[in-house]
Amino acid sequence: MGRHRSIHVTKAPQGGWRVKPAGAQRAVVVKPTQAAAEQAAKRIAQQTGGSEVVTHGRDNRIRSSDTIGKRDPNPPRDREH
């Protein structure tokens, strides 16, 4: 898995949640819960020098996106405080 690629957490057809790098044919890991899969994706992103971890909901729509292990060149501004 190369650096700075996005890693997606999606619902696996056979059950559970899979962690799959963008463009990969197969999932790297399948976990029973979304939280466990998200933790695994963040660990992989950190170990590979940084990536974007994109978490999808049950309907496959993007729920959240986190930059892990690298500095975000355009960080979001906190508009609530």
C-alpha positions in Angstrom: 0.0 0.0 0.0 1.5 3.3 -1.0 1.7 6.5 0.9 -1.0 9.2 0.9 -3.8 6.9 -0.5 -7.2 6.9 1.0 -8.4 3.9 3.1 -12.1 3.2 3.1 -14.2 1.5 5.8 -17.3 0.0 4.2 -19.9 -2.6 5.1 -18.8 -6.1 3.9 -21.4 -8.1 1.8 -20.7 -11.2 3.9 -21.1 -9.3 7.2 -18.9 -7.2 9.3 -16.9 -4.1 8.1 -13.9 -4.1 5.7 -10.9 -1.9 5.5 -9.8 -1.4 1.9 -7.3 1.0 0.3 -8.6 3.0 -2.6 -7.9 1.1 -5.9 -7.3 -2.2 -4.2 -9.0 -5.4 -5.4 -9.4 -6.9 -1.9 -9.9 -5.8 1.6 -6.9 -5.7 3.9 -8.9 -6.6 7.0 -12.5 -7.4 7.9 -13.7 -6.6 11.5 -17.0 -7.4 13.2 -17.8 -3.8 14.0 -17.5 -0.5 12.3 -15.5 1.0 15.3 -13.0 -1.9 15.2 -12.6 -1.5 11.4 -12.1 2.3 11.8 -9.4 1.7 14.4 -7.6 -0.8 12.2 -7.8 1.7 9.2 -6.3 4.5 11.4 -3.5 2.2 12.6 -2.7 1.2 9.0 -2.7 4.8 7.9 -0.3 5.7 10.6 2.0 2.9 9.8 2.1 3.7 6.1 3.1 7.3 6.6 -0.3 8.9 6.5 -3.6 8.6 4.6 -7.1 9.8 4.6 -9.5 7.4 6.4 -13.0 7.5 4.9 -15.8 5.9 6.8 -19.0 4.9 5.0 -22.3 4.2 6.6 -24.6 1.2 6.1 -26.0 2.9 3.0 -22.5 3.3 1.6 -22.6 7.1 1.8 -19.6 8.8 3.3 -20.1 9.5 7.1 -16.7 10.9 8.0 -13.2 11.5 6.8 -10.1 11.9 8.9 -6.5 12.8 7.9 -4.2 10.5 9.8 -0.4 10.7 10.1 0.2 13.7 7.9 -0.4 17.4 8.2 -3.5 18.7 6.5 -2.5 21.6 4.2 -6.0 23.1 4.5 -7.2 22.4 8.0 -10.8 23.1 8.7 -11.6 26.2 10.8 -13.6 25.8 14.0 -16.7 27.9 13.4 -18.5 26.8 16.5 -16.3 28.4 19.2 
